[in-house]
């Protein structure tokens, strides 16, 4: 039996094996220095490895276009968007003659789960524009300088596809005031440069942002030409709630009168996500009944009523927080829509208590 020595030197070229010790040491130092330089170049952004794959925001861009006909309710909000955003975007020459600009930035705010992303997609569909849905993960990068480069690339791709709508969800993750003093300061500066379009033409480019905490946005983003137009996206109204319930139940086995109008009446303050949860709980109850009876039990009105008793609106904590900030930061009337909504809701609740 022959035993061979496995020391890892058998794969080395003969000229290295035969080199003197001092040469081997010098080559080791040189290889280590080269590796350090490569790591430094990658971390500083001068060199990087990439995988040839389609960016996620470009994948989402080709999602099926929708219009306002697919957005239930929110009629007042849709009229505002049509007047303040879509018409100037469709008729830029007319507005230019009156020295009114089209495009720019619009900030949507409101409680979570109320359809800001859906409204942004529908706005792009109404404008007949390409839609780019940008998440924070599409921009932020652990390597120095890469986040700024990604942001510049997103705007460059959108400009090339104009007319285009770029939607930044959870904008406060990129544009919050606190980022001025953090490692995100370069992203803030790059974002403002792209919004201003000093070196690029932003014609035909509409930038939408969504946030749950508009008071946390850096004031520099609220200057004219940036996110200077603000839209409050409230929870769905009663017609919208009824439509959401119908959409969520479409294609599922149901039986009898489900009483959706009555459910919609009793779900004041529910977000779209809350209504989706309500339907899911009703469906779970129907599935449990089907398993027990060994036959299909469709969703009935009693399932929805039972689910309603188990759910609560998740928007209430947000409105409690928003009320304080709206009164404190309502300079220029930027939160007037929110304050009017709160006053109307309080008046409606007071009237309901008096009649109860």
MILUMPA-339965 format. One record per residue (C-alpha): residue in three letters; x, y, z; residue number from 1. Coordinates in nm, 3 decimals, decimal comma, padded with zeros to 5 digits. Example, Ala and Ser with C-alpha at 12.3 -4.5 7.8 and 13.67 -1.06 7.14 Angstrom:
residues 2
ALA|01,230|-00,450|00,780|1 $
SER|01,367|-00,106|00,714|2 $
This chain:
residues 356
UNK|00,000|00,000|00,000|1 $
UNK|00,134|00,341|-00,100|2 $
UNK|00,063|00,647|00,112|3 $
UNK|00,093|00,985|-00,058|4 $
UNK|00,142|01,311|00,130|5 $
UNK|-00,156|01,544|00,100|6 $
UNK|-00,008|01,885|00,191|7 $
UNK|-00,169|02,092|-00,084|8 $
UNK|00,159|02,158|-00,267|9 $
UNK|00,108|01,913|-00,551|10 $
UNK|-00,097|02,164|-00,755|11 $
UNK|00,170|02,439|-00,743|12 $
UNK|00,373|02,514|-01,058|13 $
UNK|00,731|02,377|-01,059|14 $
UNK|00,883|02,726|-01,082|15 $
UNK|00,720|02,814|-00,747|16 $
UNK|00,821|02,484|-00,586|17 $
UNK|01,179|02,543|-00,687|18 $
UNK|01,196|02,910|-00,588|19 $
UNK|01,407|03,010|-00,286|20 $
UNK|01,234|03,079|00,045|21 $
UNK|01,282|03,457|00,029|22 $
UNK|01,102|03,465|-00,310|23 $
UNK|00,809|03,264|-00,176|24 $
UNK|00,777|03,507|00,116|25 $
UNK|00,784|03,806|-00,122|26 $
UNK|00,516|03,650|-00,342|27 $
UNK|00,298|03,590|-00,035|28 $
UNK|00,325|03,954|00,069|29 $
UNK|00,242|04,068|-00,284|30 $
UNK|-00,064|03,842|-00,303|31 $
UNK|-00,188|03,969|00,036|32 $
UNK|-00,143|04,333|-00,068|33 $
UNK|-00,332|04,271|-00,393|34 $
UNK|-00,619|04,109|-00,203|35 $
UNK|-00,638|04,405|00,037|36 $
UNK|-00,649|04,649|-00,256|37 $
UNK|-00,930|04,453|-00,420|38 $
UNK|-01,136|04,448|-00,100|39 $
UNK|-01,082|04,822|-00,053|40 $
UNK|-01,183|04,893|-00,413|41 $
UNK|-01,504|04,693|-00,374|42 $
UNK|-01,597|04,860|-00,045|43 $
UNK|-01,528|05,209|-00,180|44 $
UNK|-01,741|05,147|-00,487|45 $
UNK|-01,459|05,162|-00,745|46 $
UNK|-01,503|04,793|-00,819|47 $
UNK|-01,782|04,550|-00,758|48 $
UNK|-01,916|04,215|-00,874|49 $
UNK|-02,264|04,208|-01,029|50 $
UNK|-02,502|03,933|-01,125|51 $
UNK|-02,671|03,976|-01,461|52 $
UNK|-03,037|03,983|-01,363|53 $
UNK|-03,326|04,216|-01,422|54 $
UNK|-03,373|04,476|-01,146|55 $
UNK|-03,679|04,422|-00,933|56 $
UNK|-03,819|04,767|-01,005|57 $
UNK|-03,802|04,692|-01,379|58 $
UNK|-03,981|04,363|-01,320|59 $
UNK|-04,258|04,542|-01,130|60 $
UNK|-04,278|04,807|-01,403|61 $
UNK|-04,447|04,558|-01,636|62 $
UNK|-04,724|04,474|-01,389|63 $
UNK|-05,074|04,496|-01,534|64 $
UNK|-05,182|04,857|-01,569|65 $
UNK|-05,492|04,963|-01,377|66 $
UNK|-05,702|05,279|-01,375|67 $
UNK|-05,935|05,452|-01,132|68 $
UNK|-06,220|05,222|-01,238|69 $
UNK|-06,046|04,947|-01,038|70 $
UNK|-06,018|05,165|-00,726|71 $
UNK|-06,340|05,144|-00,525|72 $
UNK|-06,456|05,461|-00,352|73 $
UNK|-06,216|05,751|-00,276|74 $
UNK|-06,413|05,962|-00,527|75 $
UNK|-06,305|06,295|-00,377|76 $
UNK|-05,941|06,189|-00,371|77 $
UNK|-05,960|06,069|-00,734|78 $
UNK|-06,106|06,402|-00,840|79 $
UNK|-05,819|06,584|-00,667|80 $
UNK|-05,562|06,362|-00,840|81 $
UNK|-05,733|06,408|-01,177|82 $
UNK|-05,728|06,787|-01,141|83 $
UNK|-05,394|06,843|-00,971|84 $
UNK|-05,180|06,566|-01,121|85 $
UNK|-05,322|06,382|-01,422|86 $
UNK|-05,455|06,674|-01,628|87 $
UNK|-05,127|06,874|-01,609|88 $
UNK|-04,937|06,555|-01,693|89 $
UNK|-05,153|06,483|-01,999|90 $
UNK|-05,164|06,843|-02,125|91 $
UNK|-04,815|06,982|-02,055|92 $
UNK|-04,820|07,229|-02,347|93 $
UNK|-05,135|07,398|-02,219|94 $
UNK|-04,993|07,436|-01,871|95 $
UNK|-04,658|07,556|-02,005|96 $
UNK|-04,833|07,840|-02,191|97 $
UNK|-04,973|07,949|-01,857|98 $
UNK|-04,633|07,891|-01,697|99 $
UNK|-04,767|07,606|-01,486|100 $
UNK|-04,540|07,308|-01,460|101 $
UNK|-04,641|06,945|-01,507|102 $
UNK|-04,481|06,651|-01,335|103 $
UNK|-04,275|06,707|-01,023|104 $
UNK|-04,339|06,532|-00,694|105 $
UNK|-04,652|06,444|-00,499|106 $
UNK|-04,649|06,310|-00,144|107 $
UNK|-04,934|06,083|-00,032|108 $
UNK|-04,979|06,016|00,337|109 $
UNK|-05,228|05,839|00,558|110 $
UNK|-05,268|05,537|00,786|111 $
UNK|-05,115|05,205|00,678|112 $
UNK|-05,311|04,968|00,458|113 $
UNK|-05,537|05,230|00,296|114 $
UNK|-05,433|05,179|-00,066|115 $
UNK|-05,163|05,438|-00,135|116 $
UNK|-04,975|05,195|-00,361|117 $
UNK|-05,294|05,101|-00,546|118 $
UNK|-05,378|05,468|-00,604|119 $
UNK|-05,024|05,532|-00,730|120 $
UNK|-05,056|05,246|-00,981|121 $
UNK|-05,397|05,373|-01,092|122 $
UNK|-05,257|05,725|-01,134|123 $
UNK|-04,990|05,588|-01,368|124 $
UNK|-05,261|05,402|-01,559|125 $
UNK|-05,470|05,717|-01,590|126 $
UNK|-05,162|05,903|-01,719|127 $
UNK|-05,089|05,618|-01,963|128 $
UNK|-04,736|05,614|-01,824|129 $
UNK|-04,485|05,349|-01,725|130 $
UNK|-04,502|05,267|-01,355|131 $
UNK|-04,192|05,207|-01,143|132 $
UNK|-04,268|05,082|-00,791|133 $
UNK|-03,956|05,143|-00,581|134 $
UNK|-03,908|04,985|-00,240|135 $
UNK|-03,640|05,090|00,009|136 $
UNK|-03,453|04,765|-00,057|137 $
UNK|-03,418|04,870|-00,423|138 $
UNK|-03,208|05,169|-00,315|139 $
UNK|-03,024|05,095|00,008|140 $
UNK|-02,693|04,911|-00,022|141 $
UNK|-02,431|04,823|00,237|142 $
UNK|-02,144|04,934|00,012|143 $
UNK|-02,039|05,297|00,025|144 $
UNK|-02,171|05,493|-00,273|145 $
UNK|-02,385|05,214|-00,414|146 $
UNK|-02,715|05,350|-00,281|147 $
UNK|-02,657|05,680|-00,460|148 $
UNK|-02,567|05,496|-00,780|149 $
UNK|-02,881|05,281|-00,759|150 $
UNK|-03,096|05,591|-00,708|151 $
UNK|-02,938|05,763|-01,008|152 $
UNK|-02,996|05,451|-01,219|153 $
UNK|-03,364|05,436|-01,121|154 $
UNK|-03,419|05,794|-01,234|155 $
UNK|-03,217|05,740|-01,553|156 $
UNK|-03,425|05,435|-01,649|157 $
UNK|-03,748|05,623|-01,573|158 $
UNK|-03,641|05,923|-01,783|159 $
UNK|-03,561|05,692|-02,074|160 $
UNK|-03,910|05,538|-02,043|161 $
UNK|-04,096|05,873|-02,014|162 $
UNK|-04,378|05,935|-01,972|163 $
UNK|-04,321|05,753|-01,645|164 $
UNK|-04,440|05,752|-01,285|165 $
UNK|-04,184|05,664|-01,017|166 $
UNK|-04,339|05,561|-00,687|167 $
UNK|-04,131|05,551|-00,368|168 $
UNK|-04,309|05,355|-00,097|169 $
UNK|-04,218|05,436|00,265|170 $
UNK|-04,039|05,752|00,154|171 $
UNK|-03,945|05,836|00,512|172 $
UNK|-03,695|05,548|00,496|173 $
UNK|-03,494|05,753|00,245|174 $
UNK|-03,591|06,114|00,310|175 $
UNK|-03,635|06,148|00,687|176 $
UNK|-03,488|06,449|00,864|177 $
UNK|-03,270|06,225|01,083|178 $
UNK|-03,082|06,099|00,776|179 $
UNK|-02,912|06,438|00,735|180 $
UNK|-02,674|06,348|01,018|181 $
UNK|-02,626|05,981|00,929|182 $
UNK|-02,466|05,766|00,662|183 $
UNK|-02,783|05,831|00,455|184 $
UNK|-02,684|06,195|00,394|185 $
UNK|-02,540|06,107|00,054|186 $
UNK|-02,870|05,944|-00,046|187 $
UNK|-03,063|06,256|00,058|188 $
UNK|-02,834|06,477|-00,151|189 $
UNK|-02,857|06,246|-00,452|190 $
UNK|-03,236|06,228|-00,421|191 $
UNK|-03,266|06,607|-00,414|192 $
UNK|-03,036|06,639|-00,716|193 $
UNK|-03,246|06,394|-00,915|194 $
UNK|-03,568|06,569|-00,815|195 $
UNK|-03,436|06,910|-00,917|196 $
UNK|-03,312|06,773|-01,249|197 $
UNK|-03,028|07,024|-01,273|198 $
UNK|-02,825|06,809|-01,511|199 $
UNK|-03,114|06,597|-01,646|200 $
UNK|-03,449|06,674|-01,805|201 $
UNK|-03,734|06,557|-01,583|202 $
UNK|-04,002|06,640|-01,838|203 $
UNK|-04,260|06,364|-01,852|204 $
UNK|-04,150|06,228|-01,516|205 $
UNK|-04,389|06,220|-01,222|206 $
UNK|-04,253|06,123|-00,880|207 $
UNK|-04,495|05,992|-00,618|208 $
UNK|-04,402|05,923|-00,259|209 $
UNK|-04,599|05,751|00,016|210 $
UNK|-04,544|05,769|00,388|211 $
UNK|-04,725|05,708|00,716|212 $
UNK|-04,526|05,982|00,892|213 $
UNK|-04,514|06,293|00,666|214 $
UNK|-04,395|06,510|00,956|215 $
UNK|-04,070|06,307|00,958|216 $
UNK|-03,981|06,401|00,599|217 $
UNK|-03,684|06,635|00,559|218 $
UNK|-03,819|06,988|00,492|219 $
UNK|-03,580|07,015|00,197|220 $
UNK|-03,799|06,760|00,016|221 $
UNK|-04,105|06,983|00,059|222 $
UNK|-03,966|07,281|-00,131|223 $
UNK|-04,135|07,389|-00,459|224 $
UNK|-04,046|07,157|-00,744|225 $
UNK|-03,998|06,860|-00,515|226 $
UNK|-04,271|06,698|-00,300|227 $
UNK|-04,458|07,026|-00,274|228 $
UNK|-04,806|06,877|-00,334|229 $
UNK|-04,952|06,673|-00,051|230 $
UNK|-05,252|06,437|-00,066|231 $
UNK|-05,420|06,276|00,234|232 $
UNK|-05,532|05,915|00,168|233 $
UNK|-05,799|05,833|00,428|234 $
UNK|-05,941|05,493|00,514|235 $
UNK|-06,194|05,375|00,254|236 $
UNK|-06,540|05,530|00,279|237 $
UNK|-06,857|05,321|00,297|238 $
UNK|-06,896|05,260|-00,082|239 $
UNK|-06,525|05,173|-00,100|240 $
UNK|-06,555|04,931|00,192|241 $
UNK|-06,847|04,753|00,027|242 $
UNK|-06,652|04,728|-00,298|243 $
UNK|-06,344|04,594|-00,122|244 $
UNK|-06,555|04,326|00,047|245 $
UNK|-06,704|04,224|-00,290|246 $
UNK|-06,359|04,205|-00,449|247 $
UNK|-06,220|03,997|-00,163|248 $
UNK|-06,511|03,752|-00,180|249 $
UNK|-06,510|03,723|-00,560|250 $
UNK|-06,443|03,368|-00,678|251 $
UNK|-06,507|03,215|-00,334|252 $
UNK|-06,809|02,993|-00,257|253 $
UNK|-07,082|03,207|-00,099|254 $
UNK|-07,451|03,154|-00,029|255 $
UNK|-07,747|03,384|00,040|256 $
UNK|-07,746|03,755|00,109|257 $
UNK|-07,410|03,832|00,270|258 $
UNK|-07,524|04,169|00,399|259 $
UNK|-07,214|04,346|00,265|260 $
UNK|-07,377|04,689|00,282|261 $
UNK|-07,449|04,632|00,652|262 $
UNK|-07,092|04,515|00,713|263 $
UNK|-06,960|04,819|00,527|264 $
UNK|-07,176|05,045|00,743|265 $
UNK|-07,032|04,893|01,062|266 $
UNK|-06,664|04,906|00,959|267 $
UNK|-06,603|05,280|00,978|268 $
UNK|-06,230|05,345|01,015|269 $
UNK|-06,126|05,005|00,878|270 $
UNK|-05,839|05,006|00,630|271 $
UNK|-05,836|04,793|00,319|272 $
UNK|-05,601|04,554|00,496|273 $
UNK|-05,842|04,531|00,791|274 $
UNK|-06,128|04,438|00,557|275 $
UNK|-05,911|04,177|00,388|276 $
UNK|-05,839|04,023|00,729|277 $
UNK|-06,211|04,024|00,811|278 $
UNK|-06,288|03,828|00,493|279 $
UNK|-06,003|03,584|00,558|280 $
UNK|-06,138|03,509|00,904|281 $
UNK|-06,486|03,449|00,762|282 $
UNK|-06,338|03,216|00,500|283 $
UNK|-06,144|03,028|00,770|284 $
UNK|-06,469|02,976|00,961|285 $
UNK|-06,635|02,836|00,646|286 $
UNK|-06,339|02,602|00,589|287 $
UNK|-06,356|02,478|00,949|288 $
UNK|-06,728|02,409|00,906|289 $
UNK|-06,656|02,224|00,581|290 $
UNK|-06,400|02,001|00,752|291 $
UNK|-06,640|01,916|01,034|292 $
UNK|-06,934|01,838|00,805|293 $
UNK|-06,723|01,665|00,538|294 $
UNK|-06,896|01,877|00,274|295 $
UNK|-06,844|02,224|00,130|296 $
UNK|-06,992|02,498|00,346|297 $
UNK|-07,000|02,832|00,161|298 $
UNK|-06,930|03,166|00,324|299 $
UNK|-07,251|03,303|00,472|300 $
UNK|-07,358|03,622|00,645|301 $
UNK|-07,312|03,466|00,991|302 $
UNK|-06,945|03,396|00,912|303 $
UNK|-06,889|03,761|00,823|304 $
UNK|-07,073|03,884|01,133|305 $
UNK|-06,866|03,655|01,354|306 $
UNK|-06,545|03,779|01,190|307 $
UNK|-06,659|04,139|01,239|308 $
UNK|-06,691|04,082|01,613|309 $
UNK|-06,331|03,954|01,622|310 $
UNK|-06,166|04,241|01,430|311 $
UNK|-06,097|04,604|01,513|312 $
UNK|-05,977|04,892|01,295|313 $
UNK|-05,598|04,929|01,306|314 $
UNK|-05,605|05,294|01,194|315 $
UNK|-05,706|05,436|01,534|316 $
UNK|-05,352|05,452|01,684|317 $
UNK|-05,230|05,631|01,371|318 $
UNK|-05,504|05,897|01,395|319 $
UNK|-05,424|05,950|01,763|320 $
UNK|-05,062|06,022|01,671|321 $
UNK|-05,149|06,219|01,357|322 $
UNK|-05,389|06,453|01,539|323 $
UNK|-05,108|06,590|01,756|324 $
UNK|-04,864|06,636|01,469|325 $
UNK|-05,124|06,789|01,235|326 $
UNK|-05,211|07,064|01,483|327 $
UNK|-04,844|07,128|01,552|328 $
UNK|-04,707|07,126|01,195|329 $
UNK|-04,997|07,256|00,985|330 $
UNK|-04,802|07,547|00,841|331 $
UNK|-04,943|07,651|00,507|332 $
UNK|-05,241|07,420|00,552|333 $
UNK|-05,053|07,107|00,445|334 $
UNK|-05,252|06,889|00,687|335 $
UNK|-05,587|07,067|00,650|336 $
UNK|-05,743|06,766|00,473|337 $
UNK|-05,647|06,545|00,766|338 $
UNK|-05,789|06,789|01,021|339 $
UNK|-06,115|06,820|00,826|340 $
UNK|-06,142|06,440|00,814|341 $
UNK|-06,088|06,419|01,191|342 $
UNK|-06,350|06,686|01,258|343 $
UNK|-06,604|06,513|01,031|344 $
UNK|-06,537|06,176|01,195|345 $
UNK|-06,575|06,319|01,545|346 $
UNK|-06,902|06,490|01,445|347 $
UNK|-07,032|06,167|01,295|348 $
UNK|-06,941|05,969|01,606|349 $
UNK|-07,108|06,229|01,831|350 $
UNK|-07,427|06,211|01,624|351 $
UNK|-07,422|05,830|01,642|352 $
UNK|-07,387|05,841|02,021|353 $
UNK|-07,682|06,082|02,055|354 $
UNK|-07,910|05,860|01,847|355 $
UNK|-07,800|05,540|02,025|356 $
